[in-house]
Amino acid sequence: MRMAMVGLGKMGGNMARRLRRGGIEVVGYNRSSEIVNTLATEEGLIAATSLTDAVGKLSAPRVVWLMLPAGEPTEQAIEELLGLMQPGDVIIDGGNSNFHDSERRGKVVSARGVGYMDAGTSGGVWGLANGYCLMVGGEADVVAKVAPALKVLAPAPDRGWAHVGPVGAGHFTKMIHNGIEYGMMQAFAEGFALLRGKQAFNLDLAQISELWRHSSVVRSWLLDLTAEALKNDQQLEGVAPFVSDSGEGRWTVMESIDQGVPAPVLTLALQMRFTSQDKEGYPYRLLSMMRNAFGGHAVKSAGEK
């Protein structure tokens, strides 16, 4: 099988490597030619200088996998590809697009006779070694055309990937996956903060995180990563207390509102990330002034510890 991979960043680049090592021929294109040349030298990737060039180096049915930022970059790439591809070809969006966008794009693309598949992709920087979890949405015949690549990208041909539903279902499933991830991460962060706060016990967080990895009901890959980090540095003094949030966390919370389904853990986990991003801290300043106004509680001046 030969396919194109467009967008060779941390995820796309490693996915191209795994595909090549699994025997898939990959035509690669990226705005920066440096990574294209590196992959061509190290992995035998077929270098392309543009989307037109990439499509031109494929044979029917052409399969192009996009690993681009959600929004306008993906939109522009799909629009350009529609002018280059023929009926029976396939476009895959493997980025973190909003599932509503995927549903809309699927209709536009299929109206031109081109297949469309949305692939929620999880695995991060460890995907090259461990494989990727792939949640794909699309018509059965479209998924069948891409299946050889999915089997290589996944941890094994028979697990770690699934056709979860129609177009949009892949990104919807990945969106909920990321919302759950927010909640799990927040729970671990709060739990370890409480362990650290019990100074009278002088708990070894590295020891406890390693302990929990074995036969505990909270064992998980997130705990594995936490244990590895704490083994090297329990104080984390060199890490800024700022946690960014992806669009998918916000979309998950908005979906809970749309459905009227309560999701307090996921929502609060997102809100806690917002709290870490608030450099001004205005709400807390105002809270301090309120306490002073009604109870005479002391107000700390800026810079006071």
VOBA-1610 file (N, C-alpha, C; in pm, whole numbers, padded with zeros to 5 digits, always signed):
BEGIN
Met+00084-00120+00000Met+00000+00000+00000Met+00088+00124+00000Arg+00047+00225-00078Arg+00114+00355-00077Arg+00011+00461-00040Met+00049+00551+00051Met-00039+00659+00094Met+00043+00783+00121Ala-00023+00897+00137Ala+00047+01022+00169Ala+00016+01061+00312Met+00116+01115+00380Met+00100+01171+00514Met+00135+01319+00504Val+00038+01403+00536Val+00055+01548+00527Val+00052+01607+00668Gly+00161+01672+00707Gly+00176+01723+00843Gly+00263+01626+00921Leu+00391+01657+00930Leu+00487+01563+00988Leu+00547+01618+01117Gly+00458+01667+01205Gly+00502+01713+01336Gly+00530+01596+01427Lys+00516+01617+01559Lys+00548+01511+01654Lys+00466+01385+01630Met+00336+01403+01606Met+00250+01288+01582Met+00265+01237+01439Gly+00247+01325+01343Gly+00251+01283+01204Gly+00384+01224+01163Gly+00493+01282+01212Gly+00625+01231+01179Gly+00647+01090+01230Asn+00608+01067+01355Asn+00624+00933+01412Asn+00529+00833+01349Met+00411+00879+01310Met+00318+00789+01241Met+00376+00747+01106Ala+00440+00842+01036Ala+00505+00809+00909Ala+00616+00706+00931Arg+00691+00724+01040Arg+00798+00627+01071Arg+00740+00487+01095Arg+00633+00481+01174Arg+00575+00350+01205Arg+00518+00284+01079Leu+00455+00363+00994Leu+00403+00310+00869Leu+00515+00253+00783Arg+00623+00326+00772Arg+00735+00279+00690Arg+00795+00151+00746Arg+00810+00147+00878Arg+00868+00027+00940Arg+00775-00092+00932Gly+00647-00065+00906Gly+00549-00173+00888Gly+00527-00210+00743Gly+00607-00155+00654Gly+00600-00193+00514Gly+00508-00110+00426Ile+00453-00001+00480Ile+00367+00087+00400Ile+00453+00193+00330Glu+00432+00211+00201Glu+00501+00318+00129Glu+00435+00451+00165Val+00515+00549+00205Val+00460+00677+00250Val+00520+00792+00169Val+00431+00870+00110Val+00469+00997+00048Val+00447+01105+00154Gly+00548+01181+00188Gly+00537+01276+00297Gly+00549+01420+00252Tyr+00463+01505+00306Tyr+00471+01649+00280Tyr+00452+01727+00409Asn+00534+01829+00426Asn+00526+01918+00541Asn+00569+02056+00496Arg+00514+02160+00558Arg+00553+02296+00519Arg+00704+02317+00534Ser+00760+02260+00639Ser+00904+02264+00657Ser+00965+02141+00591Ser+01057+02162+00501Ser+01115+02050+00426Ser+01218+01972+00508Glu+01262+02028+00620Glu+01368+01963+00698Glu+01326+01824+00746Ile+01206+01815+00806Ile+01160+01685+00857Ile+01132+01590+00742Val+01087+01641+00629Val+01063+01556+00511Val+01193+01491+00468Asn+01299+01571+00459Asn+01429+01520+00416Asn+01485+01421+00517Thr+01464+01451+00647Thr+01512+01359+00751Thr+01445+01224+00740Leu+01312+01224+00724Leu+01239+01098+00713Leu+01272+01024+00584Ala+01299+01099+00480Ala+01338+01036+00354Ala+01471+00963+00370Thr+01564+01027+00441Thr+01696+00967+00462Thr+01690+00849+00559Glu+01618+00868+00669Glu+01619+00768+00776Glu+01521+00654+00755Glu+01407+00682+00691Glu+01301+00582+00683Glu+01261+00543+00541Gly+01320+00609+00442Gly+01283+00577+00305Gly+01151+00639+00261Leu+01109+00745+00331Leu+00988+00818+00293Leu+01008+00881+00155Ile+00901+00886+00076Ile+00905+00949-00056Ile+00872+01097-00037Ala+00967+01183-00059Ala+00950+01326-00031Ala+00862+01394-00135Ala+00775+01481-00087Ala+00690+01563-00174Ala+00711+01709-00138Thr+00700+01796-00236Thr+00724+01938-00215Thr+00596+02020-00204Ser+00482+01956-00225Ser+00353+02025-00217Ser+00243+01920-00211Leu+00120+01964-00184Leu+00007+01871-00189Leu-00010+01814-00329Thr+00005+01900-00429Thr-00006+01855-00568Thr+00096+01747-00598Asp+00218+01768-00553Asp+00325+01671-00574Asp+00295+01541-00500Ala+00243+01552-00379Ala+00213+01433-00299Ala+00106+01348-00367Val-00003+01412-00410Val-00111+01339-00478Val-00061+01278-00608Gly+00026+01352-00678Gly+00079+01303-00804Gly+00165+01179-00791Lys+00217+01155-00672Lys+00303+01038-00649Lys+00224+00918-00596Leu+00090+00929-00596Leu+00005+00820-00554Leu-00067+00761-00674Ser-00110+00635-00661Ser-00192+00574-00765Ser-00329+00542-00706Ala-00429+00535-00793Ala-00567+00514-00749Ala-00583+00376-00683Pro-00665+00367-00579Pro-00730+00478-00509Pro-00631+00550-00419Arg-00622+00682-00435Arg-00527+00762-00359Arg-00577+00781-00216Val-00487+00768-00120Val-00521+00785+00021Val-00429+00891+00079Val-00488+00999+00131Val-00411+01108+00191Val-00456+01125+00336Trp-00361+01113+00427Trp-00388+01125+00571Trp-00336+01260+00618Leu-00424+01343+00672Leu-00387+01475+00722Leu-00364+01471+00872Met-00249+01521+00917Met-00220+01539+01059Met-00187+01686+01082Leu-00291+01769+01069Leu-00275+01914+01074Leu-00355+01971+01191Pro-00321+02094+01234Pro-00400+02157+01340Pro-00547+02169+01300Ala-00634+02157+01399Ala-00777+02172+01372Ala-00807+02312+01323Gly-00917+02324+01248Gly-00958+02456+01201Gly-00912+02486+01061Glu-00866+02608+01040Glu-00836+02657+00906Glu-00729+02576+00832Pro-00618+02534+00897Pro-00519+02456+00822Pro-00577+02328+00762Thr-00660+02257+00839Thr-00723+02136+00788Thr-00824+02170+00680Glu-00902+02276+00703Glu-01003+02318+00606Glu-00939+02350+00470Gln-00831+02426+00473Gln-00764+02465+00349Gln-00706+02345+00276Ala-00647+02252+00352Ala-00587+02134+00291Ala-00693+02049+00222Ile-00808+02031+00286Ile-00914+01949+00227Ile-00969+02017+00101Glu-00985+02147+00107Glu-01034+02221-00011Glu-00938+02204-00128Glu-00807+02214-00100Glu-00708+02198-00207Glu-00707+02055-00259Leu-00719+01959-00169Leu-00717+01819-00212Leu-00835+01784-00300Leu-00950+01845-00275Leu-01067+01815-00356Leu-01047+01855-00502Gly-00958+01949-00525Gly-00927+01988-00663Gly-00824+01897-00728Leu-00768+01805-00650Leu-00661+01719-00700Leu-00701+01572-00707Met-00800+01533-00628Met-00833+01391-00616Met-00952+01352-00701Gln-00966+01221-00721Gln-01069+01167-00811Gln-01168+01082-00731Pro-01286+01055-00788Pro-01381+00966-00721Pro-01315+00833-00685Gly-01341+00786-00564Gly-01280+00663-00517Gly-01159+00684-00429Asp-01101+00806-00436Asp-00988+00839-00349Asp-01039+00863-00206Val-00947+00873-00110Val-00984+00887+00030Val-00903+00998+00098Ile-00974+01083+00172Ile-00910+01183+00258Ile-00937+01144+00403Ile-00831+01145+00484Ile-00843+01113+00626Ile-00799+01234+00708Asp-00882+01273+00803Asp-00843+01377+00898Asp-00809+01309+01030Gly-00680+01302+01061Gly-00635+01239+01184Gly-00603+01338+01295Gly-00629+01467+01272Gly-00604+01567+01374Gly-00717+01574+01475Asn-00711+01674+01561Asn-00812+01687+01667Asn-00924+01782+01626Ser-00987+01753+01516Ser-01095+01838+01466Ser-01222+01820+01548Asn-01304+01925+01549Asn-01436+01917+01610Asn-01522+01823+01526Phe-01595+01732+01592Phe-01672+01632+01517Phe-01780+01697+01430His-01829+01815+01468His-01926+01885+01384His-01862+01924+01251Asp-01736+01967+01255Asp-01663+01999+01133Asp-01644+01874+01048Ser-01615+01763+01112Ser-01595+01637+01039Ser-01724+01594+00969Glu-01836+01606+01037Glu-01964+01571+00975Glu-01989+01658+00852Arg-01965+01789+00867Arg-01987+01882+00755Arg-01893+01851+00640Arg-01765+01831+00672Arg-01667+01803+00566Arg-01696+01672+00497Gly-01742+01574+00573Gly-01774+01445+00513Gly-01878+01457+00405Lys-01979+01541+00426Lys-02085+01561+00327Lys-02030+01630+00202Val-01945+01730+00223Val-01887+01803+00110Val-01798+01712+00027Val-01714+01635+00095Val-01620+01547+00026Val-01693+01434-00046Ser-01788+01371+00020Ser-01859+01258-00042Ser-01942+01303-00162Ala-01987+01429-00160Ala-02063+01481-00275Ala-01977+01486-00401Arg-01844+01487-00382Arg-01752+01487-00496Arg-01707+01345-00532Gly-01764+01245-00464Gly-01727+01107-00492Gly-01602+01060-00422Val-01547+01145-00336Val-01424+01110-00263Val-01462+01060-00124Gly-01397+00956-00078Gly-01423+00902+00054Gly-01364+00989+00163Tyr-01427+00989+00279Tyr-01379+01071+00391Tyr-01382+00987+00519Met-01275+00996+00596Met-01268+00925+00724Met-01208+01016+00829Asp-01272+01022+00946Asp-01215+01098+01056Asp-01155+00998+01155Ala-01032+01024+01194Ala-00959+00930+01280Ala-00914+00999+01407Gly-00982+00970+01517Gly-00934+01016+01647Gly-00809+00936+01680Thr-00700+01006+01708Thr-00570+00941+01724Thr-00513+00970+01862Ser-00485+00864+01937Ser-00427+00879+02071Ser-00300+00795+02079Gly-00207+00839+02162Gly-00082+00764+02177Gly+00036+00854+02202Gly+00021+00982+02162Gly+00125+01081+02189Gly+00260+01042+02133Val+00365+01088+02202Val+00502+01065+02155Val+00543+00919+02171Trp+00464+00840+02245Trp+00496+00698+02264Trp+00435+00610+02156Gly+00360+00669+02065Gly+00292+00589+01964Gly+00385+00517+01870Leu+00501+00575+01841Leu+00595+00510+01750Leu+00634+00373+01803Ala+00665+00363+01931Ala+00708+00237+01990Ala+00591+00147+02027Asn+00484+00207+02081Asn+00375+00127+02137Asn+00255+00111+02046Gly+00248+00191+01941Gly+00131+00192+01855Gly+00031+00297+01898Tyr-00063+00328+01810Tyr-00162+00432+01834Tyr-00300+00370+01853Cys-00379+00433+01939Cys-00520+00397+01951Cys-00596+00481+01850Leu-00666+00416+01759Leu-00731+00484+01648Leu-00881+00460+01650Met-00957+00569+01659Met-01103+00564+01660Met-01151+00626+01530Val-01200+00544+01438Val-01227+00595+01303Val-01375+00596+01272Gly-01415+00700+01199Gly-01552+00714+01154Gly-01557+00724+01003Gly-01655+00660+00942Gly-01667+00665+00797Gly-01747+00549+00743Glu-01764+00547+00612Glu-01833+00436+00547Glu-01742+00312+00549Ala-01804+00194+00554Ala-01729+00069+00566Ala-01630+00050+00452Asp-01668+00087+00329Asp-01578+00067+00216Asp-01457+00159+00223Val-01476+00278+00280Val-01365+00372+00297Val-01267+00319+00400Val-01322+00272+00512Val-01236+00217+00618Val-01159+00096+00567Ala-01222+00016+00484Ala-01156-00103+00430Ala-01033-00066+00347Lys-01041+00044+00274Lys-00928+00087+00193Lys-00809+00129+00279Val-00839+00180+00397Val-00735+00232+00486Val-00689+00128+00587Ala-00762+00018+00599Ala-00736-00082+00702Ala-00591-00130+00708Pro-00523-00153+00594Pro-00383-00198+00603Pro-00295-00101+00682Ala-00319+00029+00664Ala-00242+00129+00739Ala-00282+00133+00885Leu-00412+00119+00912Leu-00460+00119+01050Leu-00399+00003+01129Lys-00387-00112+01066Lys-00333-00230+01133Lys-00185-00212+01166Val-00115-00133+01087Val+00027-00106+01114Val+00042-00001+01224Leu-00041+00102+01219Leu-00033+00209+01318Leu-00076+00163+01456Ala-00170+00071+01465Ala-00223+00025+01593Ala-00121-00063+01665Pro-00142-00088+01795Pro-00051-00176+01869Pro-00038-00316+01808Ala-00147-00364+01749Ala-00148-00494+01682Ala-00259-00490+01577Pro-00251-00574+01474Pro-00351-00570+01368Pro-00494-00591+01417Asp-00511-00665+01527Asp-00644-00700+01574Asp-00689-00624+01698Arg-00617-00522+01738Arg-00659-00444+01855Arg-00597-00305+01849Gly-00662-00213+01923Gly-00611-00076+01929Gly-00666+00014+01820Trp-00749-00041+01730Trp-00817+00042+01632Trp-00957-00015+01612Ala-01051+00073+01580Ala-01188+00028+01559Ala-01265+00127+01472His-01351+00071+01388His-01446+00151+01311His-01565+00174+01403Val-01573+00293+01462Val-01671+00317+01568Val-01805+00370+01519Gly-01813+00412+01394Gly-01941+00463+01344Gly-01925+00545+01218Pro-02027+00624+01182Pro-02022+00705+01060Pro-01925+00822+01074Val-01912+00898+00968Val-01824+01015+00971Val-01862+01106+01088Gly-01764+01147+01163Gly-01784+01229+01282Gly-01771+01149+01409Ala-01801+01018+01402Ala-01797+00934+01522Ala-01655+00917+01576Gly-01558+00916+01486Gly-01420+00900+01529Gly-01373+01017+01614His-01397+01138+01565His-01356+01256+01640His-01443+01278+01763Phe-01568+01238+01757Phe-01654+01248+01875Phe-01602+01157+01987Thr-01568+01035+01951Thr-01514+00939+02049Thr-01384+00990+02108Lys-01298+01046+02024Lys-01170+01100+02074Lys-01193+01220+02164Met-01294+01300+02134Met-01326+01417+02216Met-01364+01374+02357Ile-01452+01273+02367Ile-01492+01223+02499Ile-01373+01159+02569His-01291+01088+02496His-01168+01029+02549His-01082+01136+02616Asn-01066+01249+02550Asn-00983+01355+02606Asn-01049+01420+02727Gly-01182+01429+02727Gly-01251+01481+02844Gly-01228+01393+02965Ile-01236+01262+02946Ile-01209+01167+03054Ile-01064+01183+03101Glu-00976+01200+03007Glu-00834+01219+03039Glu-00813+01339+03132Tyr-00886+01448+03106Tyr-00877+01566+03193Tyr-00911+01530+03337Gly-01022+01456+03353Gly-01066+01420+03486Gly-00968+01330+03557Met-00913+01231+03487Met-00817+01140+03547Met-00690+01213+03590Met-00642+01301+03505Met-00521+01377+03537Met-00542+01467+03658Gln-00659+01531+03664Gln-00688+01620+03776Gln-00694+01541+03906Ala-00754+01422+03902Ala-00765+01339+04022Ala-00627+01298+04073Phe-00540+01255+03983Phe-00405+01219+04025Phe-00331+01340+04082Ala-00345+01455+04016Ala-00275+01575+04062Ala-00320+01614+04203Glu-00451+01611+04226Glu-00502+01648+04358Glu-00463+01546+04465Gly-00468+01418+04429Gly-00432+01314+04524Gly-00288+01323+04570Phe-00199+01344+04474Phe-00057+01354+04510Phe-00027+01483+04585Ala-00104+01588+04556Ala-00088+01711+04633Ala-00124+01689+04779Leu-00229+01609+04804Leu-00268+01578+04941Leu-00164+01491+05010Leu-00108+01395+04939Leu-00001+01312+04995Leu+00119+01398+05034Arg+00155+01489+04945Arg+00269+01577+04971Arg+00241+01671+05087Gly+00113+01710+05102Gly+00078+01805+05206Gly+00082+01748+05347Lys+00077+01616+05360Lys+00083+01554+05493Lys+00230+01542+05535Gln+00287+01654+05574Gln+00430+01661+05600Gln+00472+01575+05718Ala+00381+01553+05815Ala+00416+01473+05933Ala+00453+01329+05895Phe+00401+01279+05784Phe+00431+01142+05743Phe+00556+01133+05654Asn+00600+01248+05599Asn+00719+01250+05514Asn+00710+01142+05405Leu+00599+01141+05333Leu+00574+01037+05234Leu+00664+01051+05112Asp+00708+00937+05062Asp+00790+00932+04941Asp+00695+00913+04822Leu+00671+01020+04748Leu+00573+01014+04639Leu+00617+00921+04527Ala+00747+00915+04503Ala+00796+00823+04401Ala+00768+00679+04440Gln+00790+00647+04569Gln+00763+00513+04617Gln+00615+00478+04605Ile+00528+00571+04642Ile+00384+00545+04640Ile+00333+00531+04498Ser+00378+00618+04408Ser+00332+00607+04270Ser+00377+00476+04207Glu+00498+00432+04240Glu+00545+00302+04190Glu+00464+00188+04253Leu+00434+00199+04381Leu+00353+00100+04451Leu+00217+00083+04385Trp+00151+00194+04355Trp+00017+00190+04297Trp+00013+00130+04157Arg+00126+00127+04090Arg+00131+00073+03954Arg+00104-00077+03952His+00115-00144+04066His+00108-00290+04069His-00016-00339+04145Ser-00112-00390+04068Ser-00236-00451+04120Ser-00332-00352+04186Ser-00302-00224+04183Ser-00394-00124+04237Ser-00506-00097+04136Val-00623-00060+04187Val-00734-00031+04096Val-00713+00100+04020Val-00618+00183+04062Val-00594+00309+03990Val-00473+00299+03897Arg-00421+00178+03878Arg-00306+00165+03788Arg-00349+00203+03646Ser-00260+00268+03575Ser-00292+00317+03441Ser-00164+00370+03377Trp-00173+00401+03248Trp-00058+00459+03178Trp-00028+00598+03234Leu-00130+00674+03270Leu-00108+00804+03331Leu-00031+00791+03461Leu-00062+00688+03538Leu+00012+00664+03662Leu+00155+00622+03631Asp+00174+00542+03528Asp+00310+00504+03487Asp+00394+00628+03457Leu+00336+00721+03381Leu+00408+00844+03346Leu+00433+00930+03470Thr+00336+00933+03560Thr+00353+01009+03685Thr+00465+00951+03769Ala+00468+00819+03779Ala+00572+00753+03858Ala+00710+00782+03801Glu+00721+00780+03669Glu+00850+00807+03605Glu+00896+00950+03633Ala+00801+01043+03627Ala+00836+01184+03652Ala+00878+01205+03797Leu+00804+01146+03892Leu+00835+01165+04034Leu+00964+01095+04075Lys+00998+00990+04003Lys+01124+00920+04032Lys+01244+01012+04010Asn+01230+01099+03912Asn+01339+01190+03879Asn+01335+01321+03957Asp+01214+01365+03995Asp+01201+01496+04062Asp+01067+01504+04133Gln+01068+01495+04266Gln+00943+01502+04341Gln+00899+01645+04369Gln+00990+01740+04366Gln+00956+01878+04401Gln+00897+01955+04283Leu+00939+01921+04162Leu+00889+01984+04039Leu+00905+02136+04041Glu+01012+02182+04106Glu+01032+02326+04119Glu+01063+02393+03986Gly+01112+02317+03891Gly+01143+02375+03761Gly+01027+02377+03664Val+00910+02333+03710Val+00791+02328+03623Val+00695+02440+03661Ala+00657+02521+03565Ala+00563+02630+03590Ala+00423+02574+03617Pro+00349+02631+03713Pro+00214+02582+03746Pro+00111+02631+03645Phe+00133+02599+03519Phe+00044+02641+03410Phe+00009+02519+03329Val-00119+02494+03310Val-00164+02378+03232Val-00254+02427+03120Ser-00212+02406+02996Ser-00294+02448+02883Ser-00410+02351+02864Asp-00507+02390+02785Asp-00620+02302+02755Asp-00640+02296+02605Ser-00669+02176+02557Ser-00696+02159+02414Ser-00841+02194+02386Gly-00874+02214+02262Gly-01013+02242+02226Gly-01105+02128+02264Glu-01053+02005+02264Glu-01141+01891+02286Glu-01198+01888+02427Gly-01123+01936+02526Gly-01177+01942+02662Gly-01297+02035+02668Arg-01286+02150+02603Arg-01397+02246+02600Arg-01516+02189+02525Trp-01487+02122+02410Trp-01597+02067+02331Trp-01671+01959+02408Thr-01599+01881+02489Thr-01663+01777+02568Thr-01762+01837+02667Val-01721+01945+02733Val-01809+02011+02830Val-01930+02071+02759Met-01909+02131+02643Met-02021+02187+02567Met-02118+02078+02522Glu-02066+01961+02489Glu-02152+01848+02450Glu-02237+01803+02568Ser-02180+01805+02689Ser-02259+01765+02806Ser-02375+01862+02828Ile-02350+01989+02799Ile-02457+02090+02810Ile-02562+02067+02702Asp-02516+02041+02578Asp-02610+02018+02468Asp-02700+01898+02495Gln-02642+01793+02553Gln-02719+01671+02579Gln-02797+01678+02709Gly-02761+01775+02795Gly-02822+01780+02926Gly-02777+01665+03014Val-02657+01615+02989Val-02601+01505+03067Val-02498+01562+03164Pro-02516+01545+03295Pro-02421+01603+03390Pro-02283+01541+03377Ala-02181+01625+03375Ala-02042+01580+03369Ala-01958+01671+03460Pro-01988+01671+03591Pro-01922+01766+03682Pro-01772+01745+03694Val-01725+01619+03692Val-01582+01594+03706Val-01505+01649+03587Leu-01555+01619+03466Leu-01488+01666+03345Leu-01492+01819+03338Thr-01605+01877+03375Thr-01619+02023+03370Thr-01525+02090+03469Leu-01520+02040+03592Leu-01434+02101+03693Leu-01288+02085+03657Ala-01252+01971+03597Ala-01113+01952+03555Ala-01073+02057+03453Leu-01163+02088+03361Leu-01137+02194+03263Leu-01125+02329+03332Gln-01216+02358+03425Gln-01212+02485+03496Gln-01082+02502+03576Met-01030+02393+03632Met-00905+02399+03706Met-00788+02436+03615Arg-00795+02393+03490Arg-00690+02433+03396Arg-00700+02583+03368Phe-00823+02632+03358Phe-00839+02777+03340Phe-00777+02852+03458Thr-00797+02799+03579Thr-00743+02863+03699Thr-00591+02874+03690Ser-00525+02768+03641Ser-00379+02770+03631Ser-00331+02871+03528Gln-00418+02906+03432Gln-00379+02997+03325Gln-00403+03144+03359Asp-00467+03169+03474Asp-00504+03305+03513Asp-00387+03376+03581Lys-00307+03445+03501Lys-00189+03513+03556Lys-00229+03632+03644Glu-00341+03694+03614Glu-00383+03813+03687Glu-00443+03779+03822Gly-00515+03667+03829Gly-00576+03624+03954Gly-00680+03721+04008Tyr-00748+03792+03920Tyr-00843+03895+03964Tyr-00956+03840+04052Pro-01017+03725+04018Pro-01126+03675+04104Pro-01081+03653+04248Tyr-00957+03605+04266Tyr-00908+03578+04402Tyr-00876+03707+04475Arg-00833+03808+04403Arg-00811+03938+04466Arg-00944+03994+04517Leu-01048+03978+04433Leu-01179+04028+04471Leu-01235+03950+04591Leu-01214+03819+04593Leu-01257+03738+04706Leu-01190+03784+04835Ser-01063+03814+04826Ser-00990+03861+04944Ser-01049+03992+04995Met-01084+04081+04905Met-01143+04209+04945Met-01280+04189+05008Met-01360+04093+04957Met-01491+04065+05015Met-01476+04016+05160Arg-01382+03925+05182Arg-01360+03872+05317Arg-01320+03984+05413Asn-01241+04075+05362Asn-01199+04188+05446Asn-01316+04279+05477Ala-01404+04297+05379Ala-01515+04390+05394Ala-01616+04342+05497Phe-01649+04209+05494Phe-01752+04165+05587Phe-01697+04109+05719Gly-01571+04065+05717Gly-01518+04002+05838Gly-01392+04061+05892Gly-01342+04161+05824Gly-01219+04223+05870Gly-01097+04135+05856His-01106+04032+05769His-00992+03943+05750His-00879+04018+05678Ala-00757+03988+05718Ala-00641+04059+05663Ala-00628+04034+05512Val-00587+04137+05443Val-00561+04127+05298Val-00411+04134+05278Lys-00355+04031+05211Lys-00212+04032+05182Lys-00185+04123+05063Ser-00081+04203+05077Ser-00042+04288+04965Ser+00033+04207+04861Ala+00036+04258+04739Ala+00106+04187+04630Ala+00252+04166+04667Gly+00299+04042+04647Gly+00437+04010+04679Gly+00457+03961+04821Glu+00358+03978+04907Glu+00369+03933+05047Glu+00345+03784+05054Lys+00424+03714+05136Lys+00411+03570+05151Lys+00338+03538+05280
//
